[in-house]
Structures are given as C-alpha cells and as structure tokens.
Amino acid sequence: MSAPVLEIKGLKTQFQTRQGLVKAVDGADLALGHRETLGVVGESGCGKSVTALSILRLLPQPAGRIAGGRIIFNDRDLVRVSRAEIRRIRGNEISMIFQEPMTSLNPVYTVGFQIQEVIRKHRQMNKGEARTEAARMLGLVGIPEPRARLNDYPHQMSGGMRQRVMIAMALSCHPQIMIADEPTTALDVTIQAQILDLIGRLKEEIGMSVFLITHDLGVVAEICRHVAVMYAGKVVESAEVRELFAHPAHPYTVGLFESLPKIGGRGGALRPIPGVVPGLFNLPPGCAFQERCFKAEPRCRQEPPLRAAGADHMVRCWLPGE
Amino acid sequence: MPLSYISRRLFHLLLILLGVSVLVFLMLRMIPGDPAQLLLGEYARPEELARLRTQLGLDRSYPIQYGIYLQSILRGDFGTSVRTGAPVVDEIGVRLLATIELSLAAMFIATLLGIVAGVISAVKQYSVFDYGSMFLALIGVSMPIFWLGLMLIYLLAVKFPILPMMGRISMGLEAPAVTGLVVVDTLIAGQLGACGDALRHLLLPACTLATIPMAIVARITRSSMLEVLNQDYVRTARAKGLGEAVVILRHALRNAFLPVVTVLGLNLGLLLGGAVLTETIFSWPGLGRYVVDSLMGRDYAAVQGCILIFAVLMALINLIVDLLYVLLDPRIRVHA
C-alpha cells in the first residue's frame, strides 16, 4: 500500500442507550492509501457505517461518542481537532455520500442550491461562479442538460439521478477522500453498475481516495484495491482484494464466501454461517465470532491476536488458515 | 406558484361563501316565528310588520328572498342593528379592525416565542430548557384565559402599575383613522408617543390571548423539529461542513414548518372569532364581544353579518395557509 492518506488506529465508538452502553466500534484499525479504494465489508450492525460516521464526527448526538483511538488525516487527529476545523474538512477535504439517495437530499431546496451551498461554503466563489461550477459537476456525473436540472427539486429525479447529485455535491470541492456508505444498496442492479463505474472513473479524474462501505463482495471485487472485513465492531481481516479472495484466512471471511452462489458452480445448497450476529450488549469474552465459528476452541475465549497471514494480509484469529 | 392554482382556489372560495350565505339566509327563516316579528320585537304594530315583510320580501318565495338577500350583501348592506339603529356593516367594520389588531399582535407574540422555544427545546432535547419550556407550555394550554387576564391586570396594572389595564389608547390621544389599526395609524401620523401608548395598551391583552397558541406552537414546533433533525438530509447538511445554525435554521426548520403553519392558521381563525373573554376582560372594543352582545340582544342582522364575516376570514386564512404550503414545500406544487 502507498503511504496512507487516512489511518484509523484503535477506534472505539460507543452509544449510550436505554439498554446500556453499545460498543459499536471496538478498536478498529484501518488504513486508506493515497488514490486507492478501500472496501469495508460486513453484515448489518458490524460497525462499518459507524466507523465512517466517526471519521467526520457525524455520529448521532448526544448518544454517540468516540471513546478512544485516533483518526489520522494529513497529520491531524480528526478525533481531537476543533469543531470549526472538522467543519472545514467536511465536504471539502473529506466528503461523504449515503445509502439512501431518496432521503439524503433536502426536499425543499433545488439540487442546484444544494450543490452551490457546499461550493460557496468552501471555495471562494460568487453566486454566478458557483452556479456554473454546480452545472459543470452535474455534467461530470452524467446528468444530461445540467444547467436546466439545477432548478429541479429532488422529488423530480429518480433514485439513481439523486445519487449522482449526491456524488456531484460530494466531489464539488475536489476532496482528497470520498466516504461512500453503501452508495448502491438502495438502487437497482443496472443503476448500481453505472454508479460504481462513475465513482471509479471520477476517483481517477479527481485523484482522490475512496472509503467504500458495502455488504456486497461483488462490489468490492469490482472497484476496490484493498478490503477490510469487520465483525462486531472489529476489523477481523484485511488484505489486498485478490489475496483475500484467493486465500481468505478468518473463518468469518471463509463463511462469507461460502454463503455466496458461484457462477458455473456445481450447484447444491449454499452454506450459510450458522447463528446471527451477537448482540453488542453482551459479547462473549475473546473472539466475538466464536459461537458461530466452525473451528472454535477453548483459547478463542481470549482476545485473539492480529497476525500476518500473507503479504500485506492481516487476520485477527488464533488459527488463521489452519 | 401557478396562477391557475390561485384562481381555482379563489373560485372555490367563492363557492364556499355562497354556501355560507345560504346557511346564514336560512338561519333567520329556521328560527320559529315570524322574522319580521323577531326583527321588530313583540310590541310592533301590524302595519309596521306588514311594511317590513314587504321590504324584506318575506311575502315572496324563498329563492326570490335569497336573491334579494344576496343582492343587498353584495351592495354591502348587512341590514340595520335593532339595538343601535346603525348599519351593521359600519358597526362590524370598526370592531373587526380592533379584533384584527389584537389577534395579529397575539399571533406575532405566539409565533415568535413559540417557534424559538420549540426549536431550542428540540435541539437541546432533555435539557433543563426543554423540560422547563414544555412544562410552561403545558401550563399555558391548561390555564383559564380569564384567570390569566385578571392576574396580569392585577400584577402589572394594579399592584405594579406599569401597563394600562383597558382600552386601546389613553384618553386624549387620538390618531386619524386610516387603517383602523391604532398602532399603525399613530405610526403613519408620526405620533410616536401615541404609538407607544397604543402598544402599551395592546401588550396585556395580546399576551393573554397569545398564551394558548404560543404553548401549542411551541409543542408542535418541538415535535416537528425532533422528527426533522433525524432525517438523512440534515446529516447530509452537516457532512457538507455547514455550521450548526445553518443546518438547523435553513435545513431543518424549513422542513419542520408545515405542521406549524397549519396550527398557526387554525389558531388565527380561533383568535379572530373567539377572543370574547380577553376582549371582555380588557374592555377591548372587538368583534367577539359584539357577537355576544348581539346574541344576547337578539340582534339578528348583526349576528348574521358577523357569521358571514367570520366565514370569509376563515376561508381566507385557509387559502393563505394552503398557499404557504405550496411556497414551503415544492413537493405539493406538483399536485397543486
């Protein structure tokens, strides 16, 4: 991996709820290389979205808080910078797009206004220049007749179009990093492919890094260089995509692959991972996956170490690949 | 906003008013007994009754009578008050403006304070301010308005005589009637002292009248804001690096306004028609008291006129609320 532009070290993010303290992210380590795409995969509730929100400190308030760890971006620790500083970074150096394009745009303002808003916030432009720039961005994300569409309201657009608008908005200040939280989950398959292509192409054009959150291994295979697998708030395995797909080391990752249908496979039943993700209130001591693991043994009740399972391939397990 | 929508709504307004006029027309005919007798009282002489019957067209069929009634309304003739002998339309006019002045002042206070309290409560949910203001709001909606009015008078006009206790302006001060709103008229005439005096007269009754709507607005604003603050687009606004004030005022509040506007419209209607208690306590020469006095005095022409005016006002307020919806939320424009 090239020198990382973003490094997350031992991130702990917690939520205070009526039922008690939820450790949504519990010591996650991730690194995003310069101009690379990192895929973060995992089931619902594994902490991948919370990790993304933690980067820009967008956690729901007052319940959520970062309890520990560091998020290093350009020699600054985003966990500790001032509120004014994090606002200067948001939308400008690091921007974010979300899973729900239908509800992520404000329904009472035109898309033009919403794009211009972020441009005028971070770039010294007057109204006219910002409008021209907004139209250029809409064109860049493949929206036909961009000047006319500036006056459209979100409800006048389809989900795919709205996600393109979100991307235009996210890229309009030429960020160094774009965080994409399941950007294609709510879209149908053909639109998914278009949006992924678009993200890949614009990443090259703008020269940014992409932090992609998804539960879809197919998406990872398509556009990611590195991948990290999260389970119950921890990163359990990380590697280059090819390496991970060829030699998955963590039993959970192995389970993920085995539960996927294979094109040209011999058919037969898929092998789902038994059980469900454990509640974050009462995790077992040691490895959180032990109760569903086909290889679990007594020592799994102690915290497993992070070990190398190959070149640039780390796994958090007592028995990698055995 | 499409002009066709507005003209269609104005046409609807016309239909509603026609319907109301039919009801008001029938009202006098439904009351048991002879309308002429009702209008002239028990001791009227037979030839007077006969003359009035001919004059009102009571000897003709209902449709023709309605036609005559409608014609006179359109001419601005609402009949003559049996209590004062003055044309009803003049009597209503003066009092309506007094009521409008009081209602608008009350709505201004209720809207401003209610929205501010609601927004802060939502943003600082479960804070001391939140609990405090919502407790006050609960007291506000449950407080008997006559009691509040009397207490305010006792405290601020009697015990500590800071504010006047009744009337619209002090004796001896008079503004040329231009709009009929004393505060505005004194301002137009450049009499700042008189304007201040009128404002001081307005303050106690307006605060009294504002209490209930203010409490309702605060609660509605709070719950609407709480819902909006959890929306994805508010998170998007934050992710763009916008300041918290912009996020709340521009992105959240604008979306939270729809239910607030509905409540504001309903309350303004209620204030215009039902400020009887407040107007009585503060000797405010408004329409609410006039209606009650007219009802007590069996002044049917006056009651009919008031009902018609209330109906027009209600319909107009509803129209304004609907137009505000369209202005506030572009999604409504599609169907409009």
Interface residues (C-beta under 8 A of the other chain):
Chain A: L56 L58 P60 R87 R88 I89 R90 G91 N92 S95 M96 F98 E100 T103 S104 L105 N106 P107 V108 E117 V118 K121 H122 Y153 H155 M166 M169
Chain B: N230 Q231 D232 Y233 R235 T236 A237 R238 A239 K240 G241 L242 G243 H251 R254 N255 L328 D329 P330 R331 V334
